[in-house]
Amino acid sequence: MSYILAIDQGTSSSKAVLFDEEFYQVAVSQEEFRQIYPNPGRVEHDPRDIILSTMSSVENVVSDARVSYREIEAIGITNQRETVVAWDAITGQPLCNAIVWQDRRTTERCKELREKFGEKIHLKTGLMPDPYFSATKMEWMLQNVPAVQEAAKRRTLRFGTIDSWLVWNLTREKRFVCDYSNASRTMLFNIQELKWDRELLDMFGIDEEFLPKVVDSCNALGASIYGPEIAGIAGDQQASLFGQTAFSRGDAKCTYGTGSFILMNTGSEPKYSRHGLLTTIGWKLGKDIIYAIEGSIFASGALITWLKEGLEIIASPSETESLAREVQDNGGVYFSGALTGLGAPYWDASARGTLIGLTRGTKKGHIVRAVLEYITFRTREILELMEEETGIKLKKLLVDGGVTRNNFLMEMQANVLGIPVDRSLIKETTALGAAMLSGLCTGLWDMEVLKNRRISEVEFEPSGNRMEEEFSKWKEALRRSMNWER
């Protein structure tokens, strides 16, 4: 029996998942690491915590599964996207904390960029100027961190997304690479010319030599420090799309994690949105490249955490399902969800959360239900826009992520969308995507085998009630949350 090890480095934890050649999940190990909030709107990670938690997870999963590294065919990597690490090429040490994708410190810079160069940046990168992406994080480091400035003068500066940081630390030869899917999230990569864009590099003051070589998502990168070679890389949302076997034009998935990320496969040609959706690279395999259109919801699972740790109205995430079922409807309560601004299609970093319609009769169940409705309504809003802008009619939605364990939420999602919602039997779909890319590279599997892999756990069918009145009222609540600072 051969095995594939997948590393899934996420926003709050690092995970290692071991799959066998029949796609069975043999073992999983997960280790949380510290979240750093130095100021309001700023989110950082210690890059050393990322590596140490990753290595610990790898060693634990191999030990738990009672396999040897010699039995592992290859290693695949998937990662939180847009987060930036700066390190020194000589010492290998980070020069400052990583700036996380959730960080909003470059909001004003991005407003300026959108006004002056928004259309140009969009056409080159498929992205909208926003603090979410990597370019302004790198620019901020160069302007504000002395250690980064000194490394730039010495020409030893290395900037990388998390896949680059992992590969550098986990390969024996210290490879400095990232894959096309991660490069396409930096706001520095030309997704049609498939190269770092000189004009954008100049705009942000970043030398190309500070950036990694861009490689295929399925690519043999040499032996890891454990022995097996690293052979597959994809950003977490693209890995999920691949793991969901969304290989055909029009296939779409939603991962409900800390945030929700909706991607639709648009085939070999990029589809550009006129209304705030993103165009991104799904994966590149040799001469074949797949593009996707994407909508990001900054908070979904994070809202469940907020209910538990912020408002303290639930004791565990699973309680949201029982509380939502205790009430017949939302009791007139609507939630805008914009606790960290709004992503697609609004890109309003100043938006703030609103909870409206409260009365003396409002119960915990109404508030919980309003939060769950927000998740389903935002998903519908983005998918309808995708259909409009691509001309592709969605037949069903493939879903994964921890929040999908809430059956009430998935039932409501199917109703709100009016199409089936298909939850995969394999829970670790993102890790599976990285494993599939790695196994494809080494020849363990071919595309025909991968196409026939998908096994559904359950398909939630719509009841016919699309909650149109609730959706309309929720849109009004969302409108009130925008432009808050003005």
URRA-V862044 format. One record per helix or strand of 2 or more residues. SS is the DSSP state (H for helix, E for strand). FROM is the first residue (numbers start at 1). TO is the last residue. If there is no record, write none. Layout:
[[SS | FROM | TO] [SS | FROM | TO]]
This chain:
[[E | 3 | 9] [E | 13 | 20] [E | 25 | 32] [E | 44 | 45] [H | 47 | 65] [H | 69 | 71] [E | 72 | 79] [E | 84 | 88] [E | 98 | 99] [H | 107 | 125] [H | 135 | 144] [H | 146 | 154] [E | 157 | 161] [H | 162 | 170] [E | 177 | 179] [H | 180 | 183] [E | 189 | 190] [E | 195 | 196] [H | 198 | 204] [H | 208 | 210] [E | 213 | 215] [E | 223 | 224] [E | 229 | 235] [H | 236 | 243] [E | 252 | 256] [E | 260 | 267] [E | 278 | 285] [E | 288 | 297] [H | 301 | 310] [H | 319 | 326] [E | 334 | 335] [E | 355 | 356] [H | 364 | 390] [E | 396 | 400] [H | 402 | 405] [H | 407 | 417] [E | 420 | 424] [H | 429 | 442] [H | 447 | 451] [E | 456 | 460] [H | 468 | 481]]
